[in-house]
Amino acid sequence: MARIVQTPTFLTLLGGGPSQLRQVNQAFGIAPILVAADGGADAALAAGIMPDAVIGDMDSISDGARAAIPEARFYHISEQDSTDFAKCLRSVSAGAILAVGFTGGRLDHQLAACTTLAHFPDQRVILISADDICFLCPPRFEITLAPGTRLSLYPLGPVTGTSEGLAYPIDGLTLSPATRVGTSNHVTGPVRVSFDAHTMLMILPLDCLETALAALTEES
């Protein structure tokens, strides 16, 4: 399908959920093309940023934001079978996407955002929250982090794998959201992980954002 926004570089995707100005500025400093998901347009304007596009069902954007943004930048997708986050991910193409404003507030919205990552395994998307980042881990992934760095693995479905550089290896384990997860692990050296299914989330502290982005975009 044709993409509304296409760029080989990095893109900031801003949702309407709670976000801090520092998170928006951090993402936009790295990824200076900004797409707003519906009410995320209000957050963009509050940060002093004019969105390049606004995508969604337009049920939460304010009248003030509608008036301030050029009409040609609005892309109304009326169907109600997907979230605005999903509507955006299927409508853009970028080297990587930094997503802010999708993990605060309501727990059901946070869970939906995490699940949505698994629906778009070909997109490199990093969810940014107040303290953490979260992304769908490639089937084979390497990253170098300071020893002691907190690293959590959370499976969205049954998955087995191998690991190096973790205090608690996952070799020989079957991880599943209904049985056993891999949260609150920590790094002991260069991390190498592999999985037999593309359903594993990796969660790291926020200060690992640029390191994780570099590792993700090195993946083929």
N, C-alpha and C positions, 0 to 999 in steps of 0.2 A: 504494500500500500504506500501511497505517497505520504511523506512526512511533512508536517507543518513547519517544523524547524529542523534543519540539518546542519551540522558543523563537525569538522574533524577534531575540533578542540573540546574543551570542557564546558559544561552547561550547568547552571544553577537552576534547580526546580524548587519553587517556593510554594508551600501549602498554606492553608488558612489556619492550621492549628497553632498552639502557643509556640513562640520562638523568641529568642533573645536577639537584640540587635547585633551583638558580637558574633553570633552564629551566622546571621545573614551576611554580615560584612566579611567574615572569614571565608565563607563559601564564594561570595561574589568576587573577592580578591583573587581567588584561584580560578574561578570559572565565570568570566564577565559577560556571558550571555545568560539572561534570566527569563525563564518561562514561569508564569504564575498559574497555579492550579486554582481556578475559580477565586475563592476569597483570599488566596495568596496574593492577589493583586493589591489588596488593601495593605498587607504587610510590606510589599515591595515599595509602595508609595510612602508608607510611614518611614521606611529606611532611606528615602530619597532616591529611589531607583525606579525608572520607567521600564516596565516589563516589555520585552521584545514580542511576547505573545501571551495571551490569556486563554487557557483551554479548560473546558469543563461544562457542566450543565447550567452554570451561572445562577445557582440558587442561593449563594451565600455572599456574593460580591456586593458591596455597598453602592448606592446610587452615586455617591461622591466619586468612587473609583471609576465607575462607568463613564462619568462625565469627564474625568481627567485623562483617560486613556483613549488614544485614537481608535475609532470604530474598526478600522482595518486590522487591528491587532487582536480582535476577539474571534475565537473559534468555538462556537457553541456546539456541543455534542450532547444531545438531549437524552440518549438512552440511559436507563436507570439500572442496568445489570452490572455495571462496574463502577468503581470509585473514581473520583477525579484524578487520583494518583495513577490508576491504571490507564485512564483515558490519555493522560499526558505521556506515559511511557510508551504507549503504542503509537503516539503521534510525533515523537521526536527521535532524532538520531544524533549521537554525539560520541566523542572519544571516551567520555565518562560523564556521569551525572551526579552532582552533589545535591541531595534532597533535604531541604530544611522545612520544618513546620508540619511534619507528618507523624511525629513520635511523641508529642506532648499532649496533655489533656486526656481525652477519653481513652480508656484501655482498649475498647473494641476497635477504635481507629488505629491504635498502635499495632494491634495484632493483625488487622487487615493490611496495613502497610508492609509488615514483615512478610506476610503470605504473598502479597503481590510481587515481591522480589522474585519468588520462585516461578511466577508466571512469565517472566521476561528474562530467562537465563542468558540471553545474548546481549543484554544491556549491562554495562558496568555501572552500578548504582550504589552510592554510599548514603545511607540514612544518617543524618546528623542530629543528635539530641543535645541536651544541656551538658551531659557528662560523657557521652559515649558516641561511637560510630558503629554501624552495623551494615554488613553487606553479604550477598550471596557468594560463598566461597567457590572459586573454580574447582573442578575435579582434581586438579593438581595445582598447588599454590605454595609459594615460598615468600617469606618476609623476614627481615632482620629487625629485631626489636631489642631494647635494653633488657638484660636479665631482670626478672622480677615483674615485668610488665604483665598486668592482668590480661588474660585472653580466655574468652568464653566461646564455646561451640554450642549452637542450639540447632538440633535437627528439625526440619519441617516434615519429615517422613522417615521411615526406617532407612538407615544408612550405616555402612561399615567403612573403616578406613585405616590408615596408618599415620603415624606422626613421628617427627623428630623435633627436639628442642622444646618439649613440653614437660613440666614436672610430673604430670599424670598422663602417660601415653594412652592413646585410644586403640592401639593394635589389638585385634581379637575381640573388640566390643561391638555390639550392635546398639547403636544409638537411635532413639525414637522419642517423640514428644510424649508418648504414653507410657514409656518405661524408664529409660535412662538418658540423661542429657550430659553435656560436657561443660557446664558453667563453672566459673571461679577457678579455672586453671591458671597457670602462669608460666612465663617464658624462662627457659634455662639457657638457650643459645639460639642460633639461627633456626627458624621454624620451617619445616617442610611437612606438608600434609597432603594426603590423597584420599579420595572418596569414591565409592562405587555408584553414587547417585548425586545429582546436582541439586541437593536439597539442604545443604548445610549453611547456616548463618554463622559468621564470625563477628564477635563483638569485642571492640577494643576501646581503650580510653580515647577521649576526644583529641588529645595531643598527638595521637598516632595518625591523624587524618592524612597528612601529606605523604608519610611513609607508606600507608595502605594504598593511597591513590597511585603512587609510583609502582608499587608491586602489582596492583591490578592491571595497570595499563601496559606493563611489560608482558602480561600473559597474551598468548596468541589467540 
